[in-house]
Amino acid sequence: MRVAIIGKGKMGTLLEQTAQAKGMQVVGLFDITDKEKLLNQTVDLVIDFSHRDNLDWVIDYVQKTHAALVYGTTGLNDEDKEKLKATSKQNAVFYSANYSIGIAVLTKVIKEITPLLETDFDMEIIEKHHNQKKDAPSGTALQLLEAIDPQNAYTHQFGRVGMVGARQKEIGIHAVRGGTLAGEHSVLYLGQDEVLEFTHQATSRQIFVNGAIKAAMYVSGKKAGWYTMEDMMKG
């Protein structure tokens, strides 16, 4: 499998090393400054964990070459996501805000238990990341929020400050930034005299890389469509 990786930072380097270890042929690491080099090549699959500024030209490339796309960049707006979904009509597109298998399991668990708890428990999300992360809240926190509240039945309270008054029908989402934390996400269910908390902690970026490579192997050769971690876990 011929693979192009978008992004030349730490994630790009880890993706390259891990893909090569799995027997993939990595044709190079690319960004917007040298995209012309990629345009002159044909690959089977593109992996992009870079920055949303690369989205448009990456989409143009995969549409022209019919390459599959594994996309893991966060900080996307609704328009960006619609572009990806539109691309999936003619390309195989695998998208996740977090490629950790543990987060995929946590998301599934949250979907299943929230209907059992939401009547009697308040719900909050706390995410923690390193001091270089640019977007807040994290894409994973938003993914967990969607799992808790798929119908947008609650007010989404991004942080609190001042005299906010008694809690209403809301879900709080809080972001912490500092140090070298690879990522930690907690979902709290706070009831009368009891608290139920689910926490996932990433101790290195390698877990996201491993998940992305598994996604690449899963989506390679698939017909056009929108694929997720949930699809991959089903087999």
C-alpha positions, 0 to 999 in steps of 0.5 A: 500500500502506497501511503502519503502522510500530511504533516511533518511534526511529531505525529507525522514522524510517528505515523511514518515510522509505524506505517513502515514497520507495518510494511506500508510504502510511505512516499513522504511527509507533506504539508501545504508548502510542498503539496506540488510534490504530492500532486505529481504522485499517486497513492492508495491512501492519505493519512492527515493529522496535521491542521485544518488549513490543509483540508481543502487541498488534501480533499482536492488531491484524494478526489482527483486520485480516488485515494482513501483518506484517514483523517484525524485533524481536530478543530474542524467547524461544521463546514469542514465536516460537511466537506469531508462527508461530501468527499465520502460520496466518491472516496473511502473516508475514515474520520475520528476525533480520537483514534484511541481504541480506549476512547472508542470503547468509552464512547460506546459505553457512554452512549449506552449508560447515559439513558440509564443515568441522566434523570438522576445525575448531572453530567460534566466533561473534563479534558486535559491536554499539553500546553501546546494544544491549539483547540479547546475543547478537544475534538474528543470532548465534543465526541463524548458530548455528542455521545451523551447528548445526541439530540442536543436536549441539553444546554452545552456550558463551555466553562463557568464564571461569575454568578451562574446561579443554580444548575439548569438542564445543562452539560458542562465541558471544561478544558485544562491546558498544561505541561506535556499531557498527551490527553485525558478525558473524564465523563462525570455523572454526579448524583445525590451522594454518589459520583460515577466517573469514567476516565481515559488517559493517554500516556503517549501519542503512539496510541493515536498512531496505532489506531490510525494505522489500524484504520488505514488497513481497515479502510484500504480497498473499501468502497466509497463511504463514511467510516468510523472507529465504531465501524472498525470495531464491529469488523 
